[in-house]
Amino acid sequence: MADQDYYDLLGIDRNADEETIKKAYRKLAMQYHPDRNSEPDAEEKFKELGEAYSVLSDPQKRARYDQFGKAGLGGAGGGGGYSMDIDPFEIFRSFMGGFGFGDIFGGGGGGGGRRGTPRGRDLQINLSLSLEEIAEGVTKKLRVSRYNPCETCDGTGAKPGSGKKTCTTCNGAGEVRQMTRSLLGQMVTVTTCPTCHGEGQIIREKCEACGGEGRVRSDSTVTVEIPAGVKEGNYLTIRGEGHAAPRGGIAGNLIVVIEEKEHQHFERNGDDILYQQTISIPMAVLGGEIEIPTLNGKVKLDIPTGIQPGKVMRLRGKGLGKLNSNAKGDQLVRIDIYVPKKLSQNERDMFEDMVQSENMQPPKQKEKGFFKKVKDAFFG
């Protein structure tokens, strides 16, 4: 969901109140929940809805998002993103008061009821980039410590050759029902099966390598393509590269949060970069050519005759690449003039001679209207 607006995703107005946000999320989350919707992209849509709701339902996050977009969510989660561990299914369960999808809708008997599919949790890492990398975009190989499918049992959790069998507690339904009587009559409570944890099956013998989990903790290398122009707090979602789920379930996502390294020479201003260049008094008076650094090496810069301190010169296309565009920002060079504190006798004599020159005298400043009125009022 790199580009889609949270409000558009939920189909609501930007001035929507809390109740409207809740109703919109509930309707769409019910529609796209993977336990109810078997379309290929239903789960991804469900995760995106959870992300949007988690921001817009929180007044502080929503205020930052309204002002700065997704980049404004960078300060709430420790190192960039607003959540260190995003779980849309937990968001949904919390929204429904602690009940899962199967708890709400129930299921049929035998093998026709809800079966919980294990899901791995999302994983977040921070990635520091230099301005040079941000300017052009970069490919990074990231070392990630996560749960990976067990190679011994191919992620099933079962000892090779033993396989799985139908859970006898729920008869493969993945859920159990309890009937109670009250003054209002009979009530049926549907809960996830405690034996198979909603899977409907249990392993005959546990894999010795992973203890029946179907996954083990290990390091992996993930290749990430970073586009040009990203900013501090931006993040990329790499589908299926988070933690592996227990026993062959659906893997979570890897969320890569962008951080910017401080640069030795440049300061960022949007897609432009700022550079401070100090020149000598003679150079300011006479003009000339100097060499300055850019993100792509050194270039020549022509200093015009009589340049004034504070003048900003622009180098077109020497800034950062613009996100989702082939265009580039500029490099802005602010000119400062060095005034020496110590002079030799010859240098002092030279400057004293120049002081006598009428051309070296600064122009008379025009009297400001405000101060003139104050002067007239007090002194007539």
N, C-alpha and C positions, 0 to 999 in steps of 0.2 A: 504494500500500500504506500509506495514511495511518493506518489503524486496526488492521490485522491484526498480531497478535503474531508475532515471528520464530519462536518455538518451535512455535506452532500451524501456521504456514505450512509448516514442514518436517515436521510431524507427529511431533514428538519431545517427551520429557519435559524439564523444566527442569534436571534433574540429568544429562542425557545426556552421555556422555563424548565425546572427540574422534572416536573411530572411529564411533560411532553417528551423529554429525553428518555425517561424510563419506559414510556409506552412504545416509543419508536424502537428502542433496543430490544425490548421483550418480543415484539412482533417479528422483527428480523432474525433475532437469535433463535426463536422457535422454528422459523422457516428454514434456516441454514444449519441447524445443529446436525452434526454428522450421524447421530443416532436416529435421525428422522429423515434426513435428506441424503440420498445415495449418489447425487451428482458429483462428478470428479472434483469440481472446484468448491464444493460446499464447505469443506473444513477450512480452507484458506479464507473464504468469505467470513466464516464464523469467527476466526481468529482476528480478522480485521475489525469486525464489529465490536469485539471485546476490547480491542485497543482503543477504538474511538470512544466507547462508553466510559472506559477507565479514566480518560482525560476529561471529557465533557461533564461527567458527574461529580468531578472534584472542582470546587470553586477556584482554588489556587492554580491548579493545572490549566483549567479552562481560561483563566485570565491571562496566563502567560501565552497560551496557544493563540488566543484572540489577538494579542498584541504582536507576537513575534513568529507565529506559525510553529512548526515542529521544532525549529531551532531553539525556541524559547523553553522547551521542555528539558533542556540540558542540565539545569541546576538541581533537579530534585532527586536524582538517583545516585548520588555518590560520585560518579565520574562522567556523566553525560546524559544517558537516557533516563526517562522518568521512572523506570522500574528495573531492578537488577534481575528479576526473574519473572517474566510475563507468562501467565497461564490463563488463557481465555476460558478454559473449562472451570477453573476455580472462580473466575469473575462471574461466570454464569451461575455457579452453585451458590455463591454469596448473594447474588441478586435475587435468587429464588428462595432465600432464607435457609440455605444449607441443603436444599434438595437437588439431586441430580435430575437429568432428563427422564430416566426410567422411574425415578421416585414419583414424578408428576403424572406420567402417562401410564405407568404400569406396563404389563406385557402379557402375552398369552401363555398358556401352559405348554409343557413339553419343550420342543426346540424352537418355538416360534416367538419367544419373548426377546427382551432386550439383552444383548450381550455386550459387556463393556470391552472396548478395545483399549489396551494400555497405550498411553501417550507419554513420550518423553518430554521433559521440561525444556523450555527455551533457555538458551545460554547467552550471556552478554559479555563481551570483551571490549576494551577501549583500545583504539588504534591511534597513535600519535603520528602526524604527518608534517613534513616540512612544507614551507611555501612553494618550494620548487616542485614537490610532488603534487601539491594541490593545483599548481598552475597548469600542468599538462595531464593530470590523471596518472594513475600508477596501478600496477598489479602487485599485490602483496601475498606472500605465503605465510599464513598464520599458524603458529603452533598452539593447538587447543587441547586442553585436558578435559576429557568428557567420558561419558559412558558410551562404549561401542559394543556392537553385537558380539557375543561370544563366538569365537571361531570354532571351538570344540563342538558345540551343539547347534551351530548356525543360528543362534539367537532364540532357539525354542525353549531353552531352560531344561530340556529333558536329556537324560543320559543317552548317548548315541545308541540307537536300536530299541530303546524302550518306548518312545512315543507318548501320546496322551490318551486320556480316557474321559468319558463324560462325567461331570461332577455329580455325585450322588445326592448332594445336599439340595441342589436346585434342579436336578434332572436336565442340566444343559441350558436352562433358561437364563442363567446369569443373575437371577434375583430370587428372593424368597418373600413369601407373603405370610403375614400374621393377622389372624382375625381376633378381634376383641369385642366384648359386649359393653355397652354403656346405656345410660338412660335414653340416649337418642337412637339406640339400635346397634346393629353390627357395624363395625368399622374395620376396613382392611388397610393394613400398612405394608407398603412395598419397599423393600430395602435391597441393596446390593448384596449378593451372596458373600458371606464372610469366608467361605472355603476357597472359592475360585476367584474371588474379587471381581465378579462380573464377567469373567471370560467364558464361562459355561463348560470349561474343560480344566482338568488338572493333570499334571505330569505324573507318570508312573514312577519314575526314578529320577532324582535330581542330577543334573550335570555336575560333576565334581569340580570342574574348572570355574563355574560361576555360581555354584550353590543353588541352581534352579532359577536364577534371575534372568538368564538369557543375555546378560550384558556384563561387561567388565570395564573398570576404569583404566583408561590408557591415553596416551598422547596421539593426536592426529594432526595432519597438515591440511589446511583448507586454503584454497586459492581464491582470492577476492579481487574483483575488478573495481577500483575506486575511480569514479568519473572526475573530470576536472571541475573545479569550482565549489567543492564541498566546503562546508563551514563547521566551526566548532559546535558540537551538539547534534549535527545531522547524524542519522544512522541508516545502515543498510540491513535489510533482513534477508538472510541466506536460508532459503527453505530447506528443511530436512537435515541441517548441519548442526543441530543442537544435540542434546542428550538422546541416546537411543532409549526406546521404551522397553520395559520388561517383556520378555518372551515374545519377541517379534511384532510388537505394536508399531505405532506411528512415531517416527522421530520428531523431536522438537526443532525449533529454528535457532539459528545463530544470529544474534543481533550485534552488529559491529558499530560502535559509537565513535565518531570522529573527534579527535583532539588536535589542536594546532600547536606545533612547537614554536617557541619564541625565536625570532630570526635575529641574526647578528646585525644586519643592516636595515631591514625593511619592517615597516608596520603596515598591517592590512587595513584597508578601508573599503569594505564591500569587495568588488572585483578589482579595485585599484590597489597599488602598493605605494607607500610614502617613503621617500628617501631624503635625508638632510645632507646637503653639500655645502661645506664651508670653503670660501675662496678668499684670496688675499685682496688687500685694498687696491694694489695695482691692477689685478685681474678684473676687479669690479669696474675700475675706471676705464681701462683700455680694452677690455673684452679679450677673447681668446678661445682656445680649445682645451678641454680637460677630458680625462677618462674617468668614467664612473661605472660601478657594478650594476648589473641587472640580474634577473633570475636565470638568464641564459648566457651569462658571460659579460665581459666589459664592452662598453660602446663609447664612442666619442660624443661629446656634448659641446655645442657652440655657445659660449657666453657672450651675449651682446654687449656692446660698449655702454657704459653708464648704468649697468644693472643695479637695482635697488635691493637692499636686504629685505627678505620676506617674499621676494618674487617667486612664484611657482611656475616651473616649466613642465611641460607635458610630453612624455614619450609615448606615442600611440602604440597600442598593442603589446606593450611590455609588461602588462599586469598579469592577472590570473585568468585562466579560462573560465568562461561563464557556464554555469551548470545547465546541462541539456542544450548546449548551443556551441557553434563553432567560433563564436566571437570571443574576444579577449578584452580585459580591462586595460588600463594605462598605468604607467609609472609616473608619479608626480614627484618632481625634484624641487624641494624648497631651498632657496639660496640664502645662506648666511655669510656674513663678512667677518673675517678674523681681524681684530684690532690688537696689535702687539702691546704688551705691558712694558717692555724694556726696549730702548732704542740706543743704538750707538750714537756718537757725537755727529757723525756724518749724516745719519738718518734724521736726527733731530734738526740739524741745520736745513736739510732738504724740506722737511715738513714746515719749518718756520718760514721758509721762503714761500711755500705754497699758500700759507695762511694769508699772505699779503695779496694774493691774486684774487681779483673780484669774482672770477669764474669759480673759485673754490668755496665761495660763500653760499650757504643754503638760502633758498628763496624765502622771502618774508611770509610768515603764516597769516592767513586771513583770519580776522577776528570772528569768532563764532557768535551767532545771533543771540544765544542765551546769555553769554557772558557780557555782551554789549548792553543788553537790557538791564542786567544786574548793575553794571557800572553806571549807567544813566540814572538808575533809581537811587543809588547811594551817593553818587558824586555830582549828579546834575549834568 
